Amino acid sequence: MNHSFTDIATPSRTKEIVRKHGFSFKKSLGQNFLIDMNIMRRIVDAAELDASTGALEIGPGIGALTEQLAKRAGRVAAVEIDQRLIPILDEVMEPYPNVQVVHGDVLKVDLQELFREQFHGMDKVSVVANLPYYVTTPIMMKLLEEQLPLKHIVVMIQKEVAERMAASPGGKDYGSLSVAVQYYAEPELICTVPGTVFIPQPNVESTVIRLRVREEPPVQVADEQHLFEVVRASFAQRRKTLWNNLKARYGSVCGTDALAEAVATAGIEPTRRGETLSLEEFARLSDSIGRAVNAAE
């Protein structure tokens, strides 16, 4: 039976590959393989790939998404942590010379080097992945913080995490993750995905989210690290006012009087809560507190 024309992302083909190689799913690696071509197409369409763009896939599994990326992108690099999947991927990706399978943990891989090696001469690269839930946030932050030449990040992640990334100020979903992601990218929710389209079925709903990576951050700050520190401090205890959270973190550093003055200088009411502040307000607050901290040192 010739499989060169049957997509991997179908229940029968997935089960056949898994059976043939005697593969068993590892819960610890969050392995859930997508078996729905419609959702697969939506993911790939959202990445806006063509022959001049590269695609970085994280956790390719048995190559269902990899195969679709290979048909659209100039080059595909797929980073897989599970050694047991490497021979399967090598076999199913044989018809696609533009795919390179890399065995490694994406959190430990030198991405700058990977990009130089795999995507030399490509205009831009999009990350496209069905991410394991347990490492979603660290992977996303690494991708955003490393200043890679990225166009989009299109990932399928846990619905609640996607909603937090895309949340606007004022709602319960809005937090430090929302601010960090939106500093680097513009998030857009593409579609919700039920557990039934995976083998094995996860007991949570997923969402495909697209992040358009910004050329420049939307706000200018004196110190990026300090901005995120102020954001984390502001959300440290969600029930508390901004003032109480900031005082707990910076009161002993620069003194409460100087801190109060810094908050006032930023034009922010201290009785507000962290979740009501926009990115612009956090930027003003960060610079203002930064000056107070520096003056105290």
N, C-alpha and C positions, 0 to 999 in steps of 0.2 A: 504493500500500500504506500503510494507516494504522498508524503506529507508536505511537499514544498508549497502546496496551495491551500492547505488547511491551517487556519490561524491557531496559535497556541491557546489563546484566550477563550477556549470553549470548554465546557465540562468534560466532554469525552477525550479531547486531546490532552488536557491537563492530567486527567486521571491515568491516561495511557503512559505519559512520560514519567509520572510519579511511580507508577507500577513497574515499568520497564527497568528503572534505575533503583528500585527498592528504596525510594526516598521516604523518610518519615519526617513529619513536621516537628520543628522544635518550638515549643511555646515560648521558651526563654528568648528566642530571636524574633518573636512577633511575626511569624511567617503565616501570611494569609494570601493566597494567590487569586488574582482577579480572573473571573471566567465569563466576563460580559463584554462583547465587542462594542456595544453602543457606548458604554462608559469609557472604554479604552479610546474610542475615537474622540470623545469629548475632551479627554485629557490631552491627547496628541494635538488636536486642533487648537486648544488653548495655548499651547507652547509656540505656535506660529513659526514652525521650522521650515527651512528650505535647504537647498544644496550648499548655501554659503554659511549655514549655522551649524554649530556643534550641539550635541545633547549629552549631558552628564546624567546618568541614571544611578540611583543609590538603592541597593537591595533589589537586583533584577529577578531574583527567584529562579524560575525556569525559563525566563526570557520572553514572557508574553508581551510585555510593554516594550522590551528591547527590540523585538521584531518589528513592531509598528514604528518605532523611532528610526530604525535602520532604513525603512522605506522612505522616510521624509528628510532626515537630517544628512548633512554632508559626512559627519563623523559622529560615532556614538562611543562613549567610554562608560562602561557599566562596572561599578564598584560593588563587589559582593564579599561579605564577611565570612560566609559559610563555605568552608573548603569542599564540603560534599556536593555543592552545586556547581563547582567550577567545571568538572568534566561534562555535566549535563549542558551547561551553557556553551561550552566549546563545540559540542555536537550540534545543538539546535541552531547555533549562530554561524555554522559553516557556510551556508549560502550567502552570508552578508559580510563581504570583505571590509566594510567600513565600520565594523564593530570591534572594539577591543575590550575584553573582559579583564578586569583588574581584581586580584584577590587582596582584600584588605578591609580595615575598619575605617570608614570615611572620617571618623573623628580623629584618627591618627595619621591619615594620609596627608602629605604635603600637597595641598590643592594647587598652589601656585605652580609647582613643578609639574603636576599632572596636566594642568592646562597648557603649559609650554610644550610638553611632550605630545599630548593627544590632539590639541586643537590649534596647532600651529597653522597660521594662514586663514583661520576661520574669522568671519566678521564678528560674531557674537556667539555666546553659548547660553543655552537654556538648561536649567536643571529640571528634570521630569522624573517623578518618583512616587511610588506607593510606599510611604515611609512607615517603618515599625513605630507603633505608638509610644513605646517606652523611651525612645531617644529623639522624638520629633523636635523638641525645643532646642537641645544642644546642637543638633545638626543644622537646623534653620539659622541659629545665631552664628554658627561658624561660617556658613555660606554668605551671610549678609555682612559680617564683620571683616572678612578677609579681602574686601575690595577687589573681587574677581571681575573680569569683564563679562558680567552676566546681563542678559536681556530680561528673561523671565525665570521665576521659580514656580513650577506648576506641580503641586504635590497633593496626594490624597492623604489626609490625616484625620484624626478623631474630630468629629463634628464640633465638640465643645472648644477644642483648641483653635480650630479655624475661626470660630465665632469670636474668640478672644483676640485673635490677631487682627481681625477686621473691625473690631468694635469702635464706636465713636465715644467721645467723652460723655459722661453722665449716666451710662448704664452699668449694670452689675458685671457685665463681661469685660468692661474696660479696665485695664491694669497695666503693670509695667511691661508685660509682653506686647500689648497693643502699641504702646509708645515706642518701644524698641524696634518693632517690625516696621511701623509707619515712618520712623526716622529714615530707614533705609529703602523702603519700598511702598508702592501703592497696592494694598490688598483688594482682591475682588473674589467673592464667593461664586464658584462656577456651578456646582450642582451637589446635591446630597445623595449619598450612596448607601443603600440598605446592606445589611450584613449578608443577605441571601446571595449576593453575586460573588462571594468568595469561597474558596476551599482552603482550610476549614472555615466555617462561618464565625466571625468575631461577634461578641455580644454587644457591640456598640455600633452606632451609625457613623459613617465617615462623610467627609466633605472634601470635594476638590476645590482648592484655593489657588488662585494665580497672584503672584506678587510681581508687579512690574518694578524692576530694580531702578532706583533713581540715579541719575547722573550726579546730582548734587543733593545733599540733605535739604529739606524744606526750611530749616532754620540754621542760623549760624551761631555756634557757641564757642566760648574760649577754650573749653576742655570737654571733649566728648565723654571721657570716662566719668568725669564729675557729673555730667548731665544724667547719666544712667544711675549713678549712685544716689543722686537727689530723687530721681523717680522711684527707685526701690525704697528709699527711706519714706517717701510720701505715701506709699502703699503698704508699709510694714504692718500696720494694723488697720484694716479697712474701716473699722467702726470709729476710729479716732479721727479727730480733726487734723487738718494739715499741720497746724501749729504743734499739736502734741506729738505727732510723728517726727516732725523736723527737730523739735526740742530734744527728743530722746536721742537723736543721732548727732546733732550739731551743737546742742546747748553747752556741753562741756568743752567743745572744741573752740568756739569763738565767743562764748558767753551769751546769755539769753537776750541781753539788751541789743547787742550787735546783730544777733539773729533776727530779732523783731524788726530792727531797722532795715535789714536786708530784704525781708519779706515785704515790708511796706514800700521799699524802693522799687521792688519788682511790680508793684501795683496789684498785689494779690491779697485778698481778704483772708486773714489767718484762720477764720472759723470755717472756711470751706473744707471739703474733703478732697483727697487726692484724685478721686475718679471724676471730678468735675473740671480738672485742668486740661487745657489743650496742650499740644506739643509746643506751640509758641509761648504759652505761659510757663511751661516747665523750663524752656530755654532761658527766659528772662530770670526766673527764679534761680536756676543753676548758676548763671553768671553773677547774680547779685550775692548769693551765698558764698560762691567761690571767692569773691573779693573780700568778704568778711573773714573767711577762713584764712586767706593769705595774710590779711592785715594782723590777725591774731598770732600768726607764726612769727 
